[in-house]
Amino acid sequence: MSTKKQSFNRSVFIVLGGNVLSQGLIFASSPFLTRLYSPEVFGQLAVFISIVAMINVFTSLKYELALPIERDQKKFLNLVVLCLGILGITTIICTAAVLILGTFFFEKQFAEFLLWLLPLAFLGEGITAITNYYGIHKSKYKDLAILKVNKALFTVGGQAGLHSLQSLGMVAGDVMGRILGGFKLMLKMFMEIRKSSSVISLNEIREVASKYRKFPLISSYSSFINSAGLQLAPILLSAMYSQAEVGLFALAQRVIVSPLSIIGRAVADVFYGTAAKIDAPGDLKQMFIKTSLKLLLVGMIPISILYFAGESLFGLIFGHAWKETGTIIQILSLMYLAQFIVSPLSQTLNILNRQDLQLVWDILRLILTVLPFLAGFLSGYDFYELIKLLGICSVASYVLLYAMIFRVLKKQI
């Protein structure tokens, strides 16, 4: 094995190890936190996280995505400063928007802490994203792994330590993780900027802003549509049902989606790297089918166990108040399985240079996410009836994406 390949594998192992350990800490802390916090508090946290996830695509207008691909060191540093400057401006806008509109739209969900903690979470997520891509550019993979683990430690530690504050403590712990997780690497970034301040100029910042203008013009909006499709459910649920029911839904996402996403991301990276080197369309199609079947077999095992024994397991592990989370997982089991199979394979559209189809699907998924809530509102569905319809629409969206990819592959042969 070549030295270059060994270095690549080692870097992947380090970053993957950080991801696994950080998600493991969050997963392992869940039975402890569910005994400190009620389902209502978990529901408030879920809505808070969803809002942050939707708006954080605008923190630096996606200019941070250009950091790893800028090879000129002078331009790179000016690009970092551009990202930080935009983050400062968007944080001020976020703060103003929350102060003016926050209580009007989200008074039911948040009460006293939205006004102060949402802008802080926005700032923390933005600075962490810039720091993360700075680390990728510098190949500081060990620091990136530490960032992930520290973020989880500060989050869980803050939530456990501040449990007496209940809702405020739960969300404050989340914000602590976002702000403090990447502190070590962030200091290195600021020290380099300070040492190299002589190469930073307004003209250079304008030049890199123009060079990478497609990132804010295209990537930020498409990312928002993608994020909205994933994150709208807890927000809409909180508008129609109790925070306790939203909390039960949130725990299902935390326990099922997070662990499966670790495997999914690993498969996606390997699939993307291997499939991108395949020239023959027929071979790519065969790999697509084989990977689908492997993911189906792997995903069926944990989801089947939770389907048949989920209610009893959740009551035993997380406490009696969380028993109904097992029922939610039973209802959404096919959705979780479809997501686990199809999401890693969506990289095929990038390989085939069909980002247009990805955007079309993102819009359709957003529509299919909103549709059950509209139907539920008009028809007066109870919580579980709406969850069932949400699961059906989500499965339909993933089946549609799989069919779109398969059709494109078939046409390539």
Phi, psi and chi 1 to 4 in degrees:
 res  aa     phi    psi   chi1   chi2   chi3   chi4
   1 MET       -  133.2 -174.9 -178.1  -68.2      -
   2 SER   -69.3  157.1   66.7      -      -      -
   3 THR   -60.9  -39.5  -55.4      -      -      -
   4 LYS   -62.3  -43.0 -172.9  175.1 -178.9 -179.9
   5 LYS   -68.1  -38.9 -170.9  172.2 -178.1  179.8
   6 GLN   -62.0  -42.0  -74.5  178.7  -28.1      -
   7 SER   -63.1  -41.2  176.4      -      -      -
   8 PHE   -63.4  -48.0  174.5   79.4      -      -
   9 ASN   -61.9  -38.8  -70.5  -19.4      -      -
  10 ARG   -65.0  -41.2 -177.2  173.2  177.4  -87.9
  11 SER   -64.1  -43.4  -61.6      -      -      -
  12 VAL   -61.0  -43.6  170.8      -      -      -
  13 PHE   -62.3  -41.3  178.7   77.8      -      -
  14 ILE   -64.3  -48.8  -70.0  170.4      -      -
  15 VAL   -66.3  -43.6  175.5      -      -      -
  16 LEU   -62.6  -39.3 -178.6   60.5      -      -
  17 GLY   -60.9  -40.8      -      -      -      -
  18 GLY   -63.7  -42.1      -      -      -      -
  19 ASN   -63.6  -45.3  -74.6  -26.1      -      -
  20 VAL   -63.8  -44.2  170.8      -      -      -
  21 LEU   -66.1  -41.4 -174.4   54.8      -      -
  22 SER   -65.8  -45.0   63.7      -      -      -
  23 GLN   -67.1  -34.2  -69.5  -65.7  -32.0      -
  24 GLY   -63.2  -39.7      -      -      -      -
  25 LEU   -63.5  -44.1  -74.6  167.7      -      -
  26 ILE   -64.6  -42.6  -67.6  172.0      -      -
  27 PHE   -65.4  -46.1 -178.0   81.9      -      -
  28 ALA   -67.0  -27.7      -      -      -      -
  29 SER   -79.4  -15.7   69.8      -      -      -
  30 SER   -59.0  -46.8  -64.7      -      -      -
  31 PRO   -61.0  -30.7  -23.2   34.4      -      -
  32 PHE   -73.0  -45.9  176.3   65.9      -      -
  33 LEU   -69.3  -32.2  -68.7  176.1      -      -
  34 THR   -69.4  -14.8   54.0      -      -      -
  35 ARG   -93.7  -12.5  -74.7  167.5  170.7   80.6
  36 LEU   -95.9  -30.0  -64.9  177.1      -      -
  37 TYR  -123.0  148.5  -66.9  100.9      -      -
  38 SER   -84.7  165.6   66.3      -      -      -
  39 PRO   -56.8  -32.7  -28.2   36.3      -      -
  40 GLU   -60.6  -42.2  -71.9   87.0   -8.9      -
  41 VAL   -68.4  -40.2  173.9      -      -      -
  42 PHE   -62.3  -35.0  -94.1   81.5      -      -
  43 GLY   -65.0  -41.6      -      -      -      -
  44 GLN   -64.1  -41.0  -69.3  176.5  -31.7      -
  45 LEU   -63.3  -41.0  176.6   65.9      -      -
  46 ALA   -60.5  -42.9      -      -      -      -
  47 VAL   -66.3  -42.4  175.7      -      -      -
  48 PHE   -59.3  -47.8 -176.7   86.8      -      -
  49 ILE   -63.1  -40.0  -70.3  173.6      -      -
  50 SER   -64.1  -42.0  -67.3      -      -      -
  51 ILE   -64.2  -44.9  -66.6  171.6      -      -
  52 VAL   -61.6  -43.3  173.8      -      -      -
  53 ALA   -62.1  -33.8      -      -      -      -
  54 MET   -75.7  -40.5  -75.0  176.4   61.8      -
  55 ILE   -88.5  -15.1   64.8  175.2      -      -
  56 ASN   -71.5   -8.5   71.2   16.0      -      -
  57 VAL   -68.8  -14.0  -61.4      -      -      -
  58 PHE  -103.8    5.6  -60.5  112.8      -      -
  59 THR   -56.2  -51.8   51.7      -      -      -
  60 SER  -123.0   20.7  -63.4      -      -      -
  61 LEU    56.0   28.7  -59.3 -178.5      -      -
  62 LYS    69.7   10.5  -71.6  -60.1  173.4 -177.5
  63 TYR   -63.7  -25.7  -88.7  113.6      -      -
  64 GLU   -62.0  -24.8   71.6  -86.7   13.1      -
  65 LEU   -65.0  -21.1  -64.6  176.0      -      -
  66 ALA   -83.0  -13.9      -      -      -      -
  67 LEU   -58.8  -45.2  -69.6  173.3      -      -
  68 PRO   -67.6  -21.7  -20.3   33.5      -      -
  69 ILE   -98.6   -5.5   61.0  177.6      -      -
  70 GLU   -86.1  114.1  178.9   52.4   70.2      -
  71 ARG   -89.0  -27.7  -63.6 -176.7 -179.9 -178.5
  72 ASP   -73.5  120.3 -176.8  -83.6      -      -
  73 GLN   -62.5  -38.5 -175.9   63.2   13.9      -
  74 LYS   -64.0  -47.5 -178.0  179.8  176.0 -178.6
  75 LYS   -65.6  -36.1  -74.7 -177.1  170.4   57.9
  76 PHE   -59.2  -47.8  167.6   73.1      -      -
  77 LEU   -65.0  -38.2  -71.2  171.2      -      -
  78 ASN   -66.8  -32.5  -81.0  -84.9      -      -
  79 LEU   -68.4  -38.9 -172.1   56.4      -      -
  80 VAL   -60.5  -45.8  173.0      -      -      -
  81 VAL   -63.4  -39.0  173.4      -      -      -
  82 LEU   -59.4  -46.6  172.3   65.6      -      -
  83 CYS   -59.5  -44.9  -69.4      -      -      -
  84 LEU   -65.5  -40.1  -67.5  170.7      -      -
  85 GLY   -63.7  -44.8      -      -      -      -
  86 ILE   -63.3  -40.4  -67.1  172.6      -      -
  87 LEU   -59.6  -41.8  175.3   60.8      -      -
  88 GLY   -60.6  -43.1      -      -      -      -
  89 ILE   -67.6  -46.7  -65.5  169.2      -      -
  90 THR   -67.7  -29.7   54.2      -      -      -
  91 THR   -67.2  -40.0  -59.8      -      -      -
  92 ILE   -62.8  -43.3  -67.1  170.8      -      -
  93 ILE   -63.3  -41.8  -65.6  170.9      -      -
  94 CYS   -62.1  -43.1  175.7      -      -      -
  95 THR   -62.4  -45.2  -56.0      -      -      -
  96 ALA   -62.8  -42.4      -      -      -      -
  97 ALA   -63.9  -41.0      -      -      -      -
  98 VAL   -66.4  -43.6  166.6      -      -      -
  99 LEU   -63.7  -36.8  -70.4  172.4      -      -
 100 ILE   -84.1  -43.7  -63.9  168.7      -      -
 101 LEU  -109.2  -16.5  -56.6  173.2      -      -
 102 GLY   -54.8  -54.2      -      -      -      -
 103 THR   -68.5  -27.1   52.8      -      -      -
 104 PHE   -67.1  -42.4  178.3   74.9      -      -
 105 PHE   -90.8  -32.9  -74.9  107.8      -      -
 106 PHE  -127.2   24.9  -60.6  110.0      -      -
 107 GLU   -60.6  -39.0 -173.1  174.6    2.2      -
 108 LYS   -61.7  -40.1  173.8 -172.3  171.1 -175.6
 109 GLN   -82.9  -31.8  -67.4   88.7  -19.8      -
 110 PHE  -120.9  -33.8  -64.8  115.4      -      -
 111 ALA    55.1 -117.2      -      -      -      -
 112 GLU   -79.2  -23.0   73.4  -83.3    7.6      -
 113 PHE   -99.2  -11.1   56.4   80.1      -      -
 114 LEU   -60.3  -43.5  171.6   67.7      -      -
 115 LEU   -58.2  -33.5  -64.4  175.9      -      -
 116 TRP  -101.4  -35.0  -54.2  110.1      -      -
 117 LEU   -89.7  -25.6  -66.1 -175.0      -      -
 118 LEU   -64.4  -46.8 -172.6   58.0      -      -
 119 PRO   -62.2  -35.4  -23.1   34.2      -      -
 120 LEU   -66.1  -40.8  -74.7  174.7      -      -
 121 ALA   -64.9  -40.7      -      -      -      -
 122 PHE   -59.6  -47.5 -178.1   86.3      -      -
 123 LEU   -63.3  -45.5  175.3   63.3      -      -
 124 GLY   -62.8  -42.9      -      -      -      -
 125 GLU   -65.8  -38.0 -166.2   64.9   24.4      -
 126 GLY   -65.9  -46.4      -      -      -      -
 127 ILE   -68.0  -33.2 -164.7   68.6      -      -
 128 THR   -67.9  -39.7  -61.7      -      -      -
 129 ALA   -63.7  -44.6      -      -      -      -
 130 ILE   -62.7  -45.2  -63.9  168.5      -      -
 131 THR   -61.7  -40.2  -57.6      -      -      -
 132 ASN   -61.8  -47.3 -178.2   71.4      -      -
 133 TYR   -74.1  -27.5  -74.8  103.8      -      -
 134 TYR   -61.6  -44.6  167.3   86.4      -      -
 135 GLY   -64.3  -37.3      -      -      -      -
 136 ILE   -63.8  -44.7  -67.4  172.7      -      -
 137 HIS   -59.0  -40.2  176.0   91.8      -      -
 138 LYS   -86.8   -0.1  -64.5  -69.4 -177.0  178.9
 139 SER    57.5   36.2  -60.6      -      -      -
 140 LYS   -91.2   66.8  -65.9 -176.9  179.4  -65.3
 141 TYR   -70.4  -31.6  -61.9  112.9      -      -
 142 LYS   -65.1  -42.9 -175.3  177.7  179.1 -179.1
 143 ASP   -64.1  -35.7  -73.7  -26.6      -      -
 144 LEU   -66.0  -39.0  -69.6  174.1      -      -
 145 ALA   -65.3  -41.8      -      -      -      -
 146 ILE   -63.5  -38.5  -67.6  170.8      -      -
 147 LEU   -56.8  -47.8 -175.6  154.5      -      -
 148 LYS   -61.7  -45.2  -60.5  -72.3 -173.8 -176.2
 149 VAL   -67.9  -44.7  175.0      -      -      -
 150 ASN   -61.1  -38.9  -77.4  -14.0      -      -
 151 LYS   -59.5  -44.4 -175.2  176.6  179.7 -179.5
 152 ALA   -66.5  -41.4      -      -      -      -
 153 LEU   -63.5  -46.8  -76.5  171.4      -      -
 154 PHE   -64.9  -38.2  -81.8  113.4      -      -
 155 THR   -64.4  -55.0  -61.1      -      -      -
 156 VAL   -65.4  -43.2  172.7      -      -      -
 157 GLY   -62.2  -43.1      -      -      -      -
 158 GLY   -64.4  -42.6      -      -      -      -
 159 GLN   -67.2  -38.2  -70.8  171.0  -20.8      -
 160 ALA   -70.3  -42.9      -      -      -      -
 161 GLY   -71.2  -27.2      -      -      -      -
 162 LEU  -105.2   21.5  -61.6  172.4      -      -
 163 HIS   -64.0  -23.7   72.0  -84.7      -      -
 164 SER   -66.0  -20.8   60.6      -      -      -
 165 LEU   -86.1   -5.4  -59.7  176.1      -      -
 166 GLN    53.5 -117.1  -75.4  -59.3  -67.0      -
 167 SER   -54.9  -45.3  -64.1      -      -      -
 168 LEU   -62.4  -41.9 -177.1   59.6      -      -
 169 GLY   -67.4  -39.3      -      -      -      -
 170 MET   -63.0  -47.0 -170.6   64.3  151.0      -
 171 VAL   -74.5  -37.0  177.2      -      -      -
 172 ALA   -61.4  -37.8      -      -      -      -
 173 GLY   -62.7  -40.8      -      -      -      -
 174 ASP   -61.8  -42.7  178.6   79.4      -      -
 175 VAL   -66.8  -38.4  174.6      -      -      -
 176 MET   -57.7  -44.3  -76.3  174.0   59.7      -
 177 GLY   -61.7  -40.5      -      -      -      -
 178 ARG   -66.7  -39.1  -64.4  176.4 -167.3  -86.0
 179 ILE   -82.1  -41.8  -66.5  175.2      -      -
 180 LEU   -96.3  -15.0  -60.7  175.4      -      -
 181 GLY   -57.4  -43.4      -      -      -      -
 182 GLY  -101.5   25.5      -      -      -      -
 183 PHE   -59.7  -42.0 -168.5   73.1      -      -
 184 LYS   -63.4  -50.0  179.5 -178.0  175.8 -177.3
 185 LEU   -69.6  -33.1 -174.0   56.5      -      -
 186 MET   -63.0  -40.5 -178.1  176.1   63.7      -
 187 LEU   -61.3  -41.5  -79.2  179.6      -      -
 188 LYS   -61.0  -40.1  -68.5 -179.3 -179.3 -180.0
 189 MET   -64.0  -47.1  179.5  177.1   71.3      -
 190 PHE   -67.3  -34.7  -79.8  113.4      -      -
 191 MET   -65.1  -39.3  -73.7  174.3   64.8      -
 192 GLU   -67.1  -40.3 -177.8  175.2    1.0      -
 193 ILE   -61.2  -42.5  -67.7  172.0      -      -
 194 ARG   -64.8  -42.6 -175.0  178.9  177.8 -177.5
 195 LYS   -67.2  -30.1  -71.8  178.9 -178.3  177.7
 196 SER  -107.3   24.9  -53.1      -      -      -
 197 SER   -60.6  -23.1   58.7      -      -      -
 198 SER   -68.3  -22.9   59.2      -      -      -
 199 VAL   -91.9   -4.1  -56.2      -      -      -
 200 ILE   -93.1  126.5  -63.9  168.5      -      -
 201 SER  -145.6  159.3   68.7      -      -      -
 202 LEU   -64.1  -37.3 -168.9   56.5      -      -
 203 ASN   -64.3  -41.8  -73.4  -26.1      -      -
 204 GLU   -66.7  -38.9  -73.0  -71.2  -19.1      -
 205 ILE   -63.3  -42.7  -67.8  172.6      -      -
 206 ARG   -62.0  -37.9  -74.5  172.4  179.8  164.7
 207 GLU   -65.9  -45.7 -173.4  178.0  -32.5      -
 208 VAL   -71.6  -30.9  -67.0      -      -      -
 209 ALA   -63.5  -40.6      -      -      -      -
 210 SER   -71.6  -39.6  176.4      -      -      -
 211 LYS   -60.5  -39.6 -179.9  179.5  179.7  179.9
 212 TYR  -110.5   31.8  -64.5  107.6      -      -
 213 ARG   -65.2  -20.2   62.5 -173.8  178.6  -82.8
 214 LYS   -67.2  -24.5  -74.2 -173.1  177.5 -179.5
 215 PHE   -62.9  -51.3  -75.0   89.8      -      -
 216 PRO   -72.8  -29.6   24.6  -34.0      -      -
 217 LEU   -74.4  -31.4  -69.0  174.2      -      -
 218 ILE  -119.0  -54.3  -61.1  173.4      -      -
 219 SER   -63.4  -39.6  -64.6      -      -      -
 220 SER   -64.9  -39.8   57.8      -      -      -
 221 TYR   -75.0  -41.2  -63.5  105.9      -      -
 222 SER   -66.7  -36.4   60.6      -      -      -
 223 SER   -65.4  -36.7  -64.3      -      -      -
 224 PHE   -64.7  -42.6  178.0   76.0      -      -
 225 ILE   -62.6  -43.5  -66.6  170.1      -      -
 226 ASN   -62.0  -46.1 -179.7  -85.2      -      -
 227 SER   -66.0  -39.1 -179.1      -      -      -
 228 ALA   -61.6  -40.1      -      -      -      -
 229 GLY   -61.5  -32.7      -      -      -      -
 230 LEU   -84.9  -33.3  -72.2  169.5      -      -
 231 GLN  -105.3  -10.9  -56.3  -64.1  -22.4      -
 232 LEU   -67.9  -29.6  -98.2 -178.4      -      -
 233 ALA   -54.4  -52.2      -      -      -      -
 234 PRO   -60.8  -36.1  -22.9   34.4      -      -
 235 ILE   -65.8  -46.5  -61.8  172.0      -      -
 236 LEU   -69.3  -36.2  -64.9  176.0      -      -
 237 LEU   -61.8  -40.5  -77.2  172.3      -      -
 238 SER   -67.3  -26.2   70.4      -      -      -
 239 ALA   -77.5  -21.1      -      -      -      -
 240 MET  -111.5  -24.6  -63.3  174.1   62.4      -
 241 TYR  -132.3 -179.1  -57.3  101.6      -      -
 242 SER   -73.8  157.3   71.0      -      -      -
 243 GLN   -65.1  -28.8  -68.3  -59.4  -50.3      -
 244 ALA   -63.1  -42.7      -      -      -      -
 245 GLU   -67.5  -37.9  -70.9  168.2  -40.8      -
 246 VAL   -62.9  -37.9  180.0      -      -      -
 247 GLY   -64.0  -39.4      -      -      -      -
 248 LEU   -62.7  -42.8  -64.3  172.4      -      -
 249 PHE   -63.1  -41.1  176.0   81.6      -      -
 250 ALA   -64.3  -39.9      -      -      -      -
 251 LEU   -65.6  -37.5 -176.3   64.1      -      -
 252 ALA   -59.6  -43.8      -      -      -      -
 253 GLN   -63.4  -42.6  -62.8  -70.9   99.5      -
 254 ARG   -64.2  -41.7 -177.2 -177.3  179.6  116.9
 255 VAL   -82.9  -33.6  172.0      -      -      -
 256 ILE   -95.8  -54.5  -62.5  -65.0      -      -
 257 VAL   -66.9  -43.1  175.9      -      -      -
 258 SER   -61.5  -51.0  -66.5      -      -      -
 259 PRO   -63.2  -41.9  -22.2   33.7      -      -
 260 LEU   -67.1  -30.1  -71.9  178.8      -      -
 261 SER   -68.5  -27.5   67.9      -      -      -
 262 ILE   -62.9  -48.0  -64.5  173.8      -      -
 263 ILE   -64.7  -43.5  -57.7  171.2      -      -
 264 GLY   -60.0  -44.2      -      -      -      -
 265 ARG   -64.7  -39.5  -80.9 -164.4  -62.7  -92.4
 266 ALA   -64.1  -44.8      -      -      -      -
 267 VAL   -63.0  -42.6  172.0      -      -      -
 268 ALA   -60.3  -43.2      -      -      -      -
 269 ASP   -64.8  -45.6  -69.8  -18.0      -      -
 270 VAL   -67.4  -43.2  174.4      -      -      -
 271 PHE   -60.9  -45.9  177.1   81.8      -      -
 272 TYR   -62.5  -45.5 -172.6   64.0      -      -
 273 GLY   -65.4  -38.5      -      -      -      -
 274 THR   -78.4  -46.0  -54.1      -      -      -
 275 ALA   -65.9  -31.0      -      -      -      -
 276 ALA   -65.0  -21.1      -      -      -      -
 277 LYS   -91.6   -5.3  -62.4 -179.8  177.8   68.9
 278 ILE   -84.8  125.7  -63.0  175.0      -      -
 279 ASP   -92.5  -36.2  -65.0  -39.2      -      -
 280 ALA   -79.6  119.6      -      -      -      -
 281 PRO   -56.7  -35.1  -23.9   34.1      -      -
 282 GLY   -63.9  -39.0      -      -      -      -
 283 ASP   -68.0  -37.7  -67.7  -18.4      -      -
 284 LEU   -64.5  -40.2  179.8   57.0      -      -
 285 LYS   -63.0  -42.1 -179.0 -175.6  171.8 -175.6
 286 GLN   -64.1  -40.9  -73.6  -60.5  -45.8      -
 287 MET   -64.7  -39.6 -176.5 -179.0  177.9      -
 288 PHE   -59.2  -47.0  175.4   81.9      -      -
 289 ILE   -67.0  -45.9  -65.2  170.7      -      -
 290 LYS   -62.5  -41.9  -72.8 -180.0 -179.8  178.3
 291 THR   -65.1  -37.6  -53.7      -      -      -
 292 SER   -59.0  -46.7  -56.2      -      -      -
 293 LEU   -66.0  -39.5  -67.3  173.1      -      -
 294 LYS   -63.8  -43.1  -71.1  177.1 -178.1  177.3
 295 LEU   -65.1  -36.8  -73.8  166.5      -      -
 296 LEU   -60.7  -47.0  173.6   62.8      -      -
 297 LEU   -65.5  -42.4  -67.3  173.0      -      -
 298 VAL   -67.7  -44.1  171.5      -      -      -
 299 GLY   -69.8  -30.2      -      -      -      -
 300 MET   -65.0  -30.0  -79.1 -178.2   64.9      -
 301 ILE   -64.9  -61.0  -62.3  170.5      -      -
 302 PRO   -67.3  -35.6   24.6  -33.8      -      -
 303 ILE   -70.0  -35.1  -70.7  174.4      -      -
 304 SER   -65.1  -42.5  -64.2      -      -      -
 305 ILE   -60.4  -46.1  -67.2  171.0      -      -
 306 LEU   -70.1  -29.6  -71.3  169.8      -      -
 307 TYR   -64.9  -44.2  179.3   82.5      -      -
 308 PHE   -87.5  -27.7  -69.8  106.6      -      -
 309 ALA  -125.3   11.0      -      -      -      -
 310 GLY   -59.7  -43.7      -      -      -      -
 311 GLU   -63.2  -44.3 -163.7  169.2  -50.2      -
 312 SER   -67.6  -42.3  -58.7      -      -      -
 313 LEU   -63.8  -42.7  -76.1  174.0      -      -
 314 PHE   -67.3  -38.6  -89.5   80.9      -      -
 315 GLY   -63.7  -38.9      -      -      -      -
 316 LEU   -72.8  -45.9  177.6   66.3      -      -
 317 ILE   -80.9  -42.9  -62.8  171.3      -      -
 318 PHE  -104.2   -7.9  -60.4  102.4      -      -
 319 GLY   108.0  156.0      -      -      -      -
 320 HIS   -60.5  -32.3 -178.3   73.6      -      -
 321 ALA   -64.1  -17.5      -      -      -      -
 322 TRP  -106.0   10.5  -60.6   91.6      -      -
 323 LYS   -58.6  -37.0 -169.9  175.6  179.8 -179.1
 324 GLU   -72.0  -10.9  -69.9 -177.9   34.9      -
 325 THR   -61.0  -34.0  -61.0      -      -      -
 326 GLY   -61.1  -36.2      -      -      -      -
 327 THR   -65.5  -41.4  -55.7      -      -      -
 328 ILE   -61.8  -42.3  -65.9  173.1      -      -
 329 ILE   -64.3  -38.0  -72.1  175.7      -      -
 330 GLN   -60.3  -44.0  -72.3  177.0  -29.4      -
 331 ILE   -66.1  -38.6  -65.3  171.5      -      -
 332 LEU   -99.3   11.8  -62.9  178.1      -      -
 333 SER   -59.1  -42.7   56.5      -      -      -
 334 LEU   -65.7  -35.1  -82.5  178.5      -      -
 335 MET   -63.7  -45.5 -177.8 -167.7   82.2      -
 336 TYR   -63.0  -40.1  -67.5  133.1      -      -
 337 LEU   -66.4  -44.3 -176.8   60.1      -      -
 338 ALA   -62.8  -41.5      -      -      -      -
 339 GLN   -63.7  -41.6 -177.6  178.2  -11.7      -
 340 PHE   -64.2  -36.8  176.9   70.8      -      -
 341 ILE   -77.4  -46.8  -64.6  168.6      -      -
 342 VAL   -84.8  -37.9 -178.6      -      -      -
 343 SER   -55.5  -47.3  -70.1      -      -      -
 344 PRO   -62.8  -29.0  -21.2   33.2      -      -
 345 LEU   -82.3   -9.3  -60.4  173.4      -      -
 346 SER   -64.6  -17.7   64.7      -      -      -
 347 GLN   -61.2  -19.7  -64.6  -78.1    5.5      -
 348 THR   -58.3  -35.7  -51.4      -      -      -
 349 LEU   -65.4  -34.2  -68.3  175.5      -      -
 350 ASN   -68.1  -39.6  -71.4  -36.4      -      -
 351 ILE   -62.5  -39.0  -65.1  168.5      -      -
 352 LEU   -87.3    5.6  -61.3  172.1      -      -
 353 ASN    58.5   40.9 -161.0   27.0      -      -
 354 ARG  -115.1   52.7  -67.7  -54.4  -53.8  -92.5
 355 GLN   -63.0  -22.7  -70.0   85.2   -3.0      -
 356 ASP   -63.6  -39.6   57.1  -35.8      -      -
 357 LEU   -68.1  -35.2  -72.7  179.6      -      -
 358 GLN   -61.8  -42.6 -178.4   67.5   50.3      -
 359 LEU   -65.0  -41.5  179.2   59.0      -      -
 360 VAL   -60.1  -43.8  167.8      -      -      -
 361 TRP   -67.4  -39.7 -179.7   76.4      -      -
 362 ASP   -57.5  -41.9  -75.1  -25.7      -      -
 363 ILE   -66.6  -43.5  -65.3  170.5      -      -
 364 LEU   -63.8  -39.6  -71.4  172.9      -      -
 365 ARG   -64.6  -39.0  179.8  178.7   60.7  176.8
 366 LEU   -61.0  -42.6  179.7   57.9      -      -
 367 ILE   -63.1  -44.1  -66.4  169.7      -      -
 368 LEU   -70.6  -20.1  -74.4  169.9      -      -
 369 THR   -77.6  -40.3  -60.8      -      -      -
 370 VAL   -75.7  -33.8  173.9      -      -      -
 371 LEU   -54.1  -47.2 -166.7   61.3      -      -
 372 PRO   -60.5  -36.3  -22.1   33.0      -      -
 373 PHE   -70.3  -36.8  -67.8   94.1      -      -
 374 LEU   -64.6  -45.2 -179.5   60.9      -      -
 375 ALA   -64.1  -41.2      -      -      -      -
 376 GLY   -64.7  -38.6      -      -      -      -
 377 PHE   -66.8  -44.0  176.3   75.9      -      -
 378 LEU   -72.6  -32.5  -65.0  174.2      -      -
 379 SER   -99.2   -6.7  -56.2      -      -      -
 380 GLY    71.1   38.1      -      -      -      -
 381 TYR   -65.4  147.3  -71.0  165.2      -      -
 382 ASP   -80.5  176.1   65.7   30.0      -      -
 383 PHE   -56.8  -47.7  176.7   74.3      -      -
 384 TYR   -73.0  -31.7  -69.1  101.4      -      -
 385 GLU   -65.1  -40.9  -73.1  174.5  -30.6      -
 386 LEU   -68.8  -39.6 -168.6  140.6      -      -
 387 ILE   -60.3  -40.8  -71.8  -66.6      -      -
 388 LYS   -62.0  -44.2 -172.9  179.5  -66.0 -175.8
 389 LEU   -66.9  -37.6 -176.0   57.5      -      -
 390 LEU   -61.6  -41.8  176.9   64.1      -      -
 391 GLY   -62.8  -42.7      -      -      -      -
 392 ILE   -63.0  -45.6  -67.5  169.5      -      -
 393 CYS   -65.8  -37.3  -71.5      -      -      -
 394 SER   -66.9  -43.0  -64.4      -      -      -
 395 VAL   -60.4  -42.2  169.7      -      -      -
 396 ALA   -60.7  -39.0      -      -      -      -
 397 SER   -66.6  -39.6   71.4      -      -      -
 398 TYR   -72.7  -36.6  -73.7  111.4      -      -
 399 VAL   -62.8  -39.8  170.1      -      -      -
 400 LEU   -62.7  -43.4  176.3   62.8      -      -
 401 LEU   -63.5  -43.6  177.7   57.2      -      -
 402 TYR   -60.8  -43.3 -169.8   91.9      -      -
 403 ALA   -65.1  -38.5      -      -      -      -
 404 MET   -62.5  -45.5  -72.1  167.1   65.1      -
 405 ILE   -63.9  -45.8  -62.7  170.4      -      -
 406 PHE   -61.8  -39.6 -168.7   81.9      -      -
 407 ARG   -64.5  -42.2 -179.0  179.3  174.0   83.9
 408 VAL   -64.7  -42.9  173.4      -      -      -
 409 LEU   -62.1  -41.1  -74.9  170.3      -      -
 410 LYS   -63.8  -37.9 -164.5  173.4  179.7  179.7
 411 LYS   -70.5  -24.4  -76.8 -174.4  173.9 -178.5
 412 GLN   -73.3  -23.5  -65.6  -74.5  -41.1      -
 413 ILE   -75.1      -  -60.4  175.0      -      -
